[in-house]
Amino acid sequence: MSVMLLIEQVLNGLQYGVMLFLMAAGLTLVFGVMGLINLAHGSLYMVGAFACAGVAAATGSFWLGLAASLAAAAAAGALVEVAVIRRLYDRDHLDQVLATFALILVFSEGTRWLFGSFPLYLSVPEVLSGAVTLPGGIEYSLYRLAIIVAGFAVAAGLFWLIGRTRLGVRIRAGESDREMIAALGVDIRKLYTVVFALGAALAGLAGALVGTIQSVQVGMGEPVLILAFVVIVIGGIGSIKGALVGALLVGMTDTLGKVLLPVAFGTVMDASDATAIGSALASMLIYILMAGVLIYRPQGLFGEAH
């Protein structure tokens, strides 16, 4: 394998990783602050993708679609929190799993009713189409590079929000002792709604950004949700830093594994067999990575031991 191809795959791994971070960051905020298992988080990813595709098709503007994805996912998240999730905080995790699984079915059928069963397609905005030449003469997709930059910009914004703002102080306090901040006069219900809407907006943004790379279709959020859970287990529940590091590890492991393992097996067996076996093992690598982290650090890389 050439060095240029390897660098291109590393960049693809970064792009995949920052997309997973956008999903996992919202999920870890909700789980860390509220202690809620939200299986419907992938549905909010799907809502963002469909909102972007629908508005972009109607207006011809990807940027209006992107704004619509944030607004639609945040609004859907706030509505779900007020109507359903708010009744689950004092219930056990089994009730939370059952209720949010029911929400997956509601979102899936509602989306199919609104948009139909056929996939939608988003076009890359003209300003980000084509390739850019990186140092060393490497040609790389400008849009994928923009996703990497946007993902790290969102990560920086989240670190600033959590660490430097009054809302961030309340979020961190709510994670540590929700009864105490409620006693100090903070409207804990409003705080939970804001956190849930923020997490939903991040998921919707991820769905909109990825919608130009793959088709937008019903059920697209569930496979990504599974990987987002893997990310927060690796990084540590409730840690934004852990979500970022875990997402990059998963993205790089998955992408490079699918490229390097077939090449490695190709030196000792037939090319078609090497591709099949290498791809199968590559799909297992992220779970092997998760198991390895949990063996040596059960709370995750940046999680707090209890």
C-alpha positions, 0 to 999 in steps of 0.5 A: 500500500502506498503512503498516499493511500494510507494518509487518505485512509487516515483522513477518512478515519478522522472524518468517520471519527468526528461524525461518531463524536457528534453522535456520542457527545449528545448521548454522553451528555444525556446519559451523564447528566440525566442518567437516561438510556436513550435508544431513540438518539439514533432516530434524532440523527435520522430526523436531522438527515431527513430535515436537511434532505427535505429542505435542501430539495425544496429550496435548493440550498444545502445550508438552509437544509443544514440549519433545518436539521439542527432546528428539527432535531433540537425541536424533536428532542425537546418535544420528546423530553417534555412529553415522554422522557420527563416521566422516566427519570425516576423509573428503572433502566428497563422502563427507559429502554422499553420507552425509548425503543418504542420511540424508535418505532414511532420515529421510523413509521412517522418518517416513512409516512412523511417521506416514503420508503425510498431513500433521499439523496443530498448533493454536496454544496458547490463551494465544497465540491471537488478535491483539495491538494494537501501537502505532499500532493495528496488529493482529498475530498474538500467536503470530507475535509470540511467535516473534519474541521467542523467536527473539531470546531464543534468539539472546541465549542462543547469544551468551552460550553461545558467548562466556561459558561454558566450553563456548563456549570449547571450541567456539570453540577447536575451530573454530580448532584441534581438534588443540590442544584434544584435546592439552590433554585435551578430549574432542573426540568428546564436544564434537562430539556436544554441538555436533551435538545442540545444532544439531539441537535448534535445528532441531527447535525451528524445526520445532515453532514453524513447525508451527502456521503450516503443515502438518507433512509429510514432506520439509518440511525440505529447502526450509528447508535450502536457505535456511539454506545461503543464510543462512550463505553471506551471514552467513559460515560459523561466525559466529552473528552472521552467521547472525542478520544473514543470516537477517533479511536473507533473511527481510525480502527474501523477504517484502517482495519478494513484497508490494512487487514485485507492487504495483510491476509492477501500476502498469504492467501487468495485475494478474494478470501483475504478481502472477505476474511479481512473485512470480517475481522475489521468489523470485529476490531472495534469491539475487541478494542472496547473489550481491551479497554474495559479489561484494564479500565472498566470505567473507560479511558476518561470516566470516573471510577465509582 
